[in-house]
Amino acid sequence: SKCHRNPWQAFILTFFIILSDCTVLVSDGRRIVGGTLAANDRWGWQVSMHWRGKHVCGGAIISPRWVITAAHCFVE
């Protein structure tokens, strides 16, 4: 079919679509785009992990003793 004559065209198009979606620049230093402020106790299952006084990663409380987070939040 015509759609599969040159698979590199589809690859390159997909690459640039993904790249364009990942290059949102925020000039004022905010890390969340389009968010709104919430009271500290509004989302009780959310966790903000801090290192030396700065937020480094988020997580979610899944039981009284456990928080789940992304693997990239920890080196080991």
MDTraj code that builds the backbone (N, CA, C; nanometers):
import mdtraj as md
import numpy as np

residues = "SER LYS CYS HIS ARG ASN PRO TRP GLN ALA PHE ILE LEU THR PHE PHE ILE ILE LEU SER ASP CYS THR VAL LEU VAL SER ASP GLY ARG ARG ILE VAL GLY GLY THR LEU ALA ALA ASN ASP ARG TRP GLY TRP GLN VAL SER MET HIS TRP ARG GLY LYS HIS VAL CYS GLY GLY ALA ILE ILE SER PRO ARG TRP VAL ILE THR ALA ALA HIS CYS PHE VAL GLU".split()
xyz = np.array([
    [0.0832, -0.1194, 0.0000],
    [0.0000, 0.0000, 0.0000],
    [0.0872, 0.1252, 0.0000],
    [0.0270, 0.2374, -0.0315],
    [0.1004, 0.3640, -0.0370],
    [0.1523, 0.4067, 0.0999],
    [0.0842, 0.3679, 0.2041],
    [0.1229, 0.4100, 0.3388],
    [0.2554, 0.3488, 0.3841],
    [0.2928, 0.2377, 0.3284],
    [0.4111, 0.1671, 0.3765],
    [0.5261, 0.1651, 0.2765],
    [0.5268, 0.2545, 0.1800],
    [0.6346, 0.2572, 0.0822],
    [0.7675, 0.2967, 0.1446],
    [0.7642, 0.3927, 0.2334],
    [0.8874, 0.4384, 0.2967],
    [0.8655, 0.4435, 0.4477],
    [0.9047, 0.3386, 0.5195],
    [0.8807, 0.3365, 0.6648],
    [0.9557, 0.4468, 0.7383],
    [1.0626, 0.4992, 0.6813],
    [1.1367, 0.6071, 0.7465],
    [1.0546, 0.7349, 0.7557],
    [0.9672, 0.7588, 0.6596],
    [0.8827, 0.8782, 0.6658],
    [0.7945, 0.8748, 0.7901],
    [0.7343, 0.7605, 0.8165],
    [0.6497, 0.7473, 0.9352],
    [0.7319, 0.7618, 1.0621],
    [0.8508, 0.7030, 1.0638],
    [0.9378, 0.7132, 1.1806],
    [0.9775, 0.8583, 1.2068],
    [1.0207, 0.9283, 1.1035],
    [1.0647, 1.0676, 1.1187],
    [0.9486, 1.1562, 1.1615],
    [0.8318, 1.1371, 1.1018],
    [0.7148, 1.2154, 1.1403],
    [0.6799, 1.1910, 1.2867],
    [0.6780, 1.0652, 1.3286],
    [0.6482, 1.0322, 1.4681],
    [0.7514, 1.0929, 1.5619],
    [0.8783, 1.0849, 1.5252],
    [0.9852, 1.1415, 1.6067],
    [0.9640, 1.2910, 1.6294],
    [0.9332, 1.3654, 1.5238],
    [0.9165, 1.5098, 1.5382],
    [0.7887, 1.5466, 1.6124],
    [0.6858, 1.4660, 1.5999],
    [0.5640, 1.4912, 1.6776],
    [0.5929, 1.4741, 1.8262],
    [0.6629, 1.3666, 1.8614],
    [0.6988, 1.3437, 2.0018],
    [0.7920, 1.4532, 2.0510],
    [0.8911, 1.4891, 1.9712],
    [0.9862, 1.5929, 2.0092],
    [0.9167, 1.7263, 2.0309],
    [0.8238, 1.7616, 1.9439],
    [0.7558, 1.8901, 1.9582],
    [0.6699, 1.8932, 2.0831],
    [0.6155, 1.7792, 2.1240],
    [0.5334, 1.7724, 2.2441],
    [0.6170, 1.7822, 2.3704],
    [0.7449, 1.7481, 2.3640],
    [0.8313, 1.7458, 2.4821],
    [0.9124, 1.8735, 2.4994],
    [0.8944, 1.9702, 2.4144],
    [0.9784, 2.0898, 2.4207],
    [0.9000, 2.2133, 2.4611],
    [0.8063, 2.1989, 2.5532],
    [0.7321, 2.3134, 2.6031],
    [0.8230, 2.3930, 2.6954],
    [0.8425, 2.5194, 2.6642],
    [0.9286, 2.6048, 2.7455],
    [0.8436, 2.6945, 2.8340],
    [0.8809, 2.7041, 2.9587],
    [0.8116, 2.7904, 3.0532],
    [0.9113, 2.8941, 3.0999],
    [0.8839, 3.0200, 3.0685],
    [0.9822, 3.1249, 3.0943],
    [0.9913, 3.1652, 3.2411],
    [0.8871, 3.1413, 3.3195],
    [0.8912, 3.1869, 3.4585],
    [0.9422, 3.0801, 3.5553],
    [0.9899, 2.9666, 3.5076],
    [1.0495, 2.8658, 3.5934],
    [0.9520, 2.7663, 3.6537],
    [0.8230, 2.7789, 3.6236],
    [0.7262, 2.6832, 3.6784],
    [0.7464, 2.5466, 3.6143],
    [0.7226, 2.4416, 3.6908],
    [0.7385, 2.3066, 3.6374],
    [0.6050, 2.2441, 3.6006],
    [0.4949, 2.3015, 3.6453],
    [0.3620, 2.2525, 3.6103],
    [0.2955, 2.3588, 3.5252],
    [0.2551, 2.3215, 3.4061],
    [0.1942, 2.4150, 3.3129],
    [0.0433, 2.3983, 3.3186],
    [-0.0284, 2.5072, 3.3427],
    [-0.1736, 2.5032, 3.3430],
    [-0.2354, 2.4508, 3.4708],
    [-0.1572, 2.4343, 3.5766],
    [-0.2101, 2.3846, 3.7032],
    [-0.2784, 2.4941, 3.7834],
    [-0.3442, 2.4553, 3.8891],
    [-0.4069, 2.5508, 3.9801],
    [-0.3629, 2.5187, 4.1224],
    [-0.3637, 2.6201, 4.2072],
    [-0.3262, 2.6013, 4.3472],
    [-0.4326, 2.5194, 4.4197],
    [-0.3893, 2.4382, 4.5135],
    [-0.4801, 2.3584, 4.5952],
    [-0.4364, 2.3711, 4.7402],
    [-0.5316, 2.3611, 4.8301],
    [-0.5002, 2.3646, 4.9726],
    [-0.4131, 2.2442, 5.0076],
    [-0.3274, 2.2598, 5.1081],
    [-0.2353, 2.1525, 5.1466],
    [-0.3057, 2.0222, 5.1819],
    [-0.4263, 2.0294, 5.2359],
    [-0.4956, 1.9071, 5.2774],
    [-0.6009, 1.8601, 5.1762],
    [-0.6048, 1.9185, 5.0585],
    [-0.7081, 1.8851, 4.9600],
    [-0.6894, 1.7455, 4.9004],
    [-0.5684, 1.7039, 4.8743],
    [-0.5400, 1.5737, 4.8132],
    [-0.4588, 1.4918, 4.9131],
    [-0.5250, 1.4322, 5.0101],
    [-0.4607, 1.3673, 5.1232],
    [-0.3772, 1.2450, 5.0913],
    [-0.3921, 1.1873, 4.9741],
    [-0.3131, 1.0684, 4.9388],
    [-0.1886, 1.1033, 4.8586],
    [-0.1702, 1.2297, 4.8255],
    [-0.0529, 1.2735, 4.7502],
    [0.0631, 1.3033, 4.8444],
    [0.1848, 1.2748, 4.8000],
    [0.3046, 1.2939, 4.8802],
    [0.4034, 1.3786, 4.8016],
    [0.4675, 1.4716, 4.8706],
    [0.5769, 1.5491, 4.8116],
    [0.7035, 1.5118, 4.8868],
    [0.7970, 1.4485, 4.8171],
    [0.9221, 1.4088, 4.8809],
    [1.0244, 1.5207, 4.8642],
    [1.0883, 1.5560, 4.9747],
    [1.1840, 1.6667, 4.9753],
    [1.3252, 1.6180, 5.0045],
    [1.4216, 1.6869, 4.9493],
    [1.5631, 1.6636, 4.9773],
    [1.6261, 1.7996, 4.9973],
    [1.6810, 1.8208, 5.1167],
    [1.7435, 1.9480, 5.1521],
    [1.6497, 2.0664, 5.1291],
    [1.5250, 2.0472, 5.1677],
    [1.4276, 2.1551, 5.1633],
    [1.3615, 2.1802, 5.0294],
    [1.3888, 2.0989, 4.9282],
    [1.3291, 2.1189, 4.7960],
    [1.2538, 1.9937, 4.7521],
    [1.1420, 2.0160, 4.6834],
    [1.0640, 1.9050, 4.6283],
    [1.1464, 1.8340, 4.5216],
    [1.1562, 1.7014, 4.5316],
    [1.2304, 1.6243, 4.4317],
    [1.1432, 1.5222, 4.3586],
    [1.0352, 1.4794, 4.4192],
    [0.9514, 1.3787, 4.3546],
    [0.8163, 1.3703, 4.4250],
    [0.7194, 1.3185, 4.3541],
    [0.5875, 1.2986, 4.4108],
    [0.5581, 1.1511, 4.4286],
    [0.4527, 1.1232, 4.5009],
    [0.4120, 0.9854, 4.5222],
    [0.2677, 0.9799, 4.5686],
    [0.2201, 0.8591, 4.5926],
    [0.0836, 0.8391, 4.6399],
    [0.0847, 0.7381, 4.7537],
    [0.0096, 0.7684, 4.8587],
    [-0.0026, 0.6770, 4.9725],
    [-0.0919, 0.5612, 4.9296],
    [-0.0414, 0.4381, 4.9434],
    [-0.1208, 0.3210, 4.9051],
    [-0.1590, 0.2347, 5.0249],
    [-0.1004, 0.2623, 5.1414],
    [-0.1374, 0.1945, 5.2656],
    [-0.0801, 0.2774, 5.3800],
    [-0.1139, 0.2454, 5.5040],
    [-0.0597, 0.3232, 5.6154],
    [0.0929, 0.3235, 5.6234],
    [0.1590, 0.2241, 5.5633],
    [0.3050, 0.2156, 5.5723],
    [0.3774, 0.2334, 5.4396],
    [0.3057, 0.2472, 5.3272],
    [0.3714, 0.2469, 5.1970],
    [0.3306, 0.3655, 5.1099],
    [0.4314, 0.4177, 5.0389],
    [0.4117, 0.5217, 4.9377],
    [0.4682, 0.4678, 4.8073],
    [0.3936, 0.4825, 4.6987],
    [0.4438, 0.4399, 4.5681],
    [0.4865, 0.5641, 4.4896],
    [0.5970, 0.5503, 4.4182],
    [0.6502, 0.6609, 4.3400],
    [0.7177, 0.6047, 4.2154],
    [0.7689, 0.6910, 4.1320],
    [0.8362, 0.6483, 4.0090],
    [0.9789, 0.6029, 4.0383],
    [1.0292, 0.5137, 3.9562],
    [1.1649, 0.4609, 3.9755],
    [1.2707, 0.5692, 3.9634],
    [1.2469, 0.6701, 3.8795],
    [1.3493, 0.7735, 3.8616],
    [1.3664, 0.8620, 3.9848],
    [1.2825, 0.8451, 4.0844],
    [1.2946, 0.9241, 4.2072],
    [1.4120, 0.8791, 4.2935],
    [1.4639, 0.7616, 4.2684],
    [1.5729, 0.7071, 4.3488],
    [1.6866, 0.6606, 4.2592],
    [1.8085, 0.6756, 4.3089],
    [1.9257, 0.6333, 4.2327],
    [1.9392, 0.4821, 4.2357],
    [1.9209, 0.4231, 4.3515],
    [1.9353, 0.2775, 4.3661],
    [1.8057, 0.2158, 4.4127],
])
top = md.Topology()
chain = top.add_chain()
for i, resn in enumerate(residues, 1):
    res = top.add_residue(resn, chain, resSeq=i)
    for name in ("N", "CA", "C"):
        top.add_atom(name, md.element.get_by_symbol(name[0]), res)
traj = md.Trajectory(xyz[None], top)
